[in-house]
């Protein structure tokens, strides 16, 4: 799907530097950055979900005692 990306000069310079560092086009640098950001968010959400699961299962008694303290 085609898309036009409008960047201010500061962000354009960031994409330019990223593309140079990654030895790829600006387009590919943006695509890579999106994929990395998505992975970071996904990993963070999975970690939070796992922590909640632990607190509500394995550490449930401890959390109840802390709530009563």
C-alpha atoms as one frame of an Amber mdcrd trajectory, in Angstrom:
protein
   0.000   0.000   0.000   1.402   3.387  -0.960   1.692   6.103   1.664   3.197
   9.558   1.817   5.144  10.307   4.969   5.561  13.980   5.816   8.399  14.721
   8.218   9.780  17.930   9.620  13.461  18.589   8.937  14.566  17.197  12.312
  12.838  13.839  11.811  13.933  13.698   8.192  17.542  14.087   9.369  16.977
  11.253  11.851  15.660   8.979   9.103  18.571   9.974   6.873  21.084   9.130
   9.619  19.306   5.867  10.381  19.326   4.868   6.714  23.016   5.678   6.454
  23.792   3.650   9.595  21.687   0.713   8.392  23.066   1.026   4.841  19.608
   1.069   3.322  17.086   3.447   1.785  15.128   5.926   3.872  12.006   3.923
   3.074  13.560   0.722   4.415  14.871   2.567   7.476  11.337   3.741   8.300
   9.943   0.237   7.749  12.643  -1.223  10.023  11.971   1.413  12.698   8.261
   0.612  12.649   8.982  -3.120  13.002  11.373  -2.497  15.914   8.897  -0.208
  17.679   6.125  -2.773  17.234   8.347  -5.526  18.639   9.281  -3.362  21.640
   5.643  -2.564  22.427   4.614  -6.195  21.961   7.396  -7.496  24.220   6.512
  -4.898  26.870   2.823  -5.834  26.760   3.648  -9.542  27.018   5.893  -8.878
  30.022   3.169  -6.853  31.752   0.621  -9.555  31.038   2.925 -12.231  32.455
   3.600 -10.136  35.570  -0.142  -9.669  36.136  -0.661 -13.401  35.698   2.018
 -14.166  38.305   0.554 -11.660  40.760  -2.942 -13.099  40.425  -1.897 -16.754
  40.602   1.417 -17.628  42.220   1.595 -14.517  44.434  -2.137 -14.188  45.121
  -1.858 -14.966  48.857   1.029 -12.550  49.258  -0.873  -9.780  47.461  -3.910
 -10.384  49.701  -1.742 -10.131  52.826  -0.162  -6.908  51.532  -3.610  -5.466
  50.821  -4.663  -6.152  54.409  -1.508  -4.581  55.882
